[in-house]
Amino acid sequence: MITKDIILSVLSEITKAMDDEKDYLIELDQQNGDGDLGLSMSAGFNAALNAFKDDPGEDIGFGILKAAMAFNEKAPSSLGTILSFGLMAMGKKFKGKKELTPEEFTAGFSKFNEEIMNKGGAKPGEKTIVDTLVPTEKYIRENLGKISNTDLIKGAELIAKESSDATRNMKSVHGRAAYYAEKSIGVLDGGSYVGYLIFKALNNFIIDGGKK
């Protein structure tokens, strides 16, 4: 079962990944954005981690809602706002839960993706974080319960990396990057790389002795 402590440990690992890759995210964003992606993701995830950690209750959903609000306050970029909407949707889905099955958590991940697509207006193939998250969700749904959780998360990281890399061949149609249009082809999307880092961090948690 997935408890609040486990989610806290995973969130800590994700935050570390955003901190470690901050400069690279800035570099990616400078190619077709305003260059603040690394700063906003580092600030946002650190704020979310602290808010989740400081929540004294056992309610997973309420803790995630607090994390979402903190994330939105500290990362008011377009991606930060969209991610906070996704976290809010996930928090509402988990409200009242003190522990979650892998199936329940996957349902929450689906709700997260649904919300960021609804609020952000992006669809797969438009060079955004959606291009990493949607194929990874599909892989998880298709393999959940068929292989070990360890192998599932390892595979999810590989799918996330492949999906992020595939955004190099796409044309940007959203946000500031859309101004670059054809010139954006050949450039890795920073948002998609943020999506990859989430699953890289989750796999690191497993490797380091997390929930098997």
C-alpha positions in Angstrom: 0.0 0.0 0.0 1.1 3.6 -0.7 1.1 5.7 2.4 1.7 9.4 3.0 5.3 8.7 4.1 6.0 6.9 0.9 4.6 9.8 -1.2 6.7 12.2 0.9 9.9 10.2 0.1 9.0 10.1 -3.6 8.3 13.8 -3.6 11.6 14.4 -2.0 13.3 12.4 -4.7 11.5 14.4 -7.4 12.5 17.7 -5.8 16.1 16.5 -5.7 15.9 15.7 -9.4 14.6 19.1 -10.3 17.3 20.8 -8.2 20.0 18.7 -9.8 18.8 19.3 -13.3 17.8 23.0 -12.8 20.6 24.4 -15.0 19.8 21.9 -17.8 16.1 22.9 -17.7 17.1 26.5 -17.9 19.2 25.7 -20.9 16.4 23.8 -22.6 13.9 26.6 -22.0 16.3 29.3 -23.3 16.1 27.7 -26.7 12.4 28.5 -27.3 11.1 30.0 -24.0 12.0 32.6 -21.4 14.5 30.4 -19.6 12.8 30.3 -16.2 11.8 26.6 -16.3 14.6 25.3 -14.1 14.0 28.0 -11.5 10.2 27.6 -11.4 10.3 23.8 -11.2 13.0 23.8 -8.4 11.1 26.4 -6.5 7.7 24.8 -7.1 8.6 21.3 -6.1 10.6 22.5 -3.0 7.5 24.4 -1.9 5.2 21.4 -2.5 7.6 19.1 -0.6 7.7 21.5 2.4 3.9 21.9 2.4 3.3 18.2 2.2 5.9 17.5 4.9 4.4 20.2 7.2 0.8 18.8 7.0 0.3 17.0 10.3 -2.6 14.8 9.2 -2.7 11.4 7.6 -5.1 12.4 4.8 -3.1 11.9 1.6 -5.5 14.0 -0.5 -5.5 17.0 1.9 -1.7 16.9 1.9 -1.5 16.9 -1.9 -4.0 19.8 -2.0 -1.7 21.8 0.3 1.3 20.9 -1.8 -0.6 22.1 -5.0 -1.4 25.5 -3.5 2.2 25.9 -2.4 3.5 24.9 -5.8 1.2 27.4 -7.6 2.4 30.2 -5.3 6.1 29.6 -5.9 6.0 28.5 -9.5 3.6 30.9 -11.3 4.9 30.0 -14.7 2.6 28.4 -17.3 3.8 24.9 -16.6 3.8 25.5 -12.8 0.2 26.6 -13.0 -0.8 23.6 -15.1 1.0 21.2 -12.8 -0.7 22.7 -9.7 -4.1 22.2 -11.3 -3.2 18.6 -11.9 -2.1 18.2 -8.3 -5.3 19.7 -7.1 -7.3 17.2 -9.1 -5.3 14.4 -7.7 -5.7 15.7 -4.2 -9.5 15.8 -4.6 -9.4 12.3 -5.9 -7.5 11.0 -2.9 -9.3 13.1 -0.2 -10.0 11.1 2.9 -7.6 8.3 2.0 -4.8 7.3 4.4 -3.3 4.7 2.1 -3.7 3.9 -1.6 -3.5 0.8 -3.7 -1.3 1.0 -6.9 -4.6 0.9 -8.8 -6.0 3.9 -6.9 -2.8 5.8 -7.3 -2.8 5.1 -11.1 -6.4 6.4 -11.2 -5.2 9.6 -9.5 -2.4 9.9 -12.1 -5.0 9.6 -14.9 -7.0 12.4 -13.2 -3.9 14.5 -13.0 -3.3 14.1 -16.8 -6.9 14.7 -17.6 -6.9 18.0 -15.7 -3.6 19.3 -17.2 -4.9 18.6 -20.6 -8.3 20.3 -19.9 -6.7 23.3 -18.2 -3.7 23.7 -20.5 -5.4 22.8 -23.8 -2.6 20.5 -24.9 -3.0 17.2 -26.7 -0.4 14.5 -27.4 1.8 15.5 -30.3 2.0 19.2 -29.5 5.4 19.2 -27.8 4.5 19.6 -24.1 4.8 17.6 -20.9 1.6 15.7 -22.0 3.8 13.9 -24.6 5.7 12.3 -21.8 2.9 11.7 -19.3 0.2 10.2 -21.6 2.3 7.4 -23.1 3.8 6.6 -19.6 0.3 6.4 -18.1 -0.7 4.1 -21.0 2.3 1.8 -20.2 1.5 1.7 -16.5 -2.2 0.9 -17.1 -1.4 -1.9 -19.5 1.2 -3.5 -17.2 -0.1 -2.8 -13.7 -0.5 -6.1 -11.9 1.1 -8.1 -14.7 4.7 -7.4 -13.6 6.4 -6.5 -10.3 6.1 -2.9 -9.2 9.9 -2.6 -9.5 9.9 -3.6 -13.1 6.8 -1.5 -13.8 8.5 1.7 -12.6 11.7 0.8 -14.3 9.8 0.4 -17.6 7.9 3.6 -16.9 11.1 5.6 -16.7 12.2 4.1 -20.0 8.9 5.0 -21.7 9.1 8.5 -20.2 12.6 9.0 -21.6 11.7 7.8 -25.0 8.5 9.9 -25.1 10.4 13.0 -24.0 13.1 12.4 -26.6 10.4 12.1 -29.3 9.4 15.7 -28.7 12.5 16.8 -30.7 10.6 15.9 -33.9 7.5 17.9 -32.9 6.6 21.5 -33.6 5.6 23.8 -30.7 2.1 25.1 -30.8 1.6 26.3 -27.2 3.0 29.3 -25.2 6.1 31.3 -26.0 7.6 28.4 -27.8 4.9 28.5 -30.5 6.4 31.7 -31.9 9.4 29.6 -33.0 7.1 27.2 -35.0 9.2 25.3 -37.5 12.4 26.4 -35.7 11.3 24.4 -32.6 11.7 21.2 -34.5 14.9 19.5 -33.4 14.8 21.0 -29.9 13.9 18.8 -26.9 10.9 20.2 -25.0 11.7 21.2 -21.5 8.3 20.4 -20.1 8.5 16.9 -21.5 11.9 16.5 -19.8 10.3 17.6 -16.5 7.8 14.7 -17.0 10.7 12.3 -17.5 12.5 13.5 -14.4 9.4 12.6 -12.3 9.6 9.0 -13.4 13.4 8.9 -13.2 13.1 10.1 -9.6 10.4 7.5 -8.9 12.7 4.7 -10.2 15.6 6.1 -8.1 13.3 5.8 -5.0 12.6 2.1 -5.9 16.3 1.4 -6.5 17.3 2.9 -3.2 15.0 0.5 -1.3 11.6 2.1 -1.6 8.3 0.3 -2.0 8.8 -2.9 -4.0 
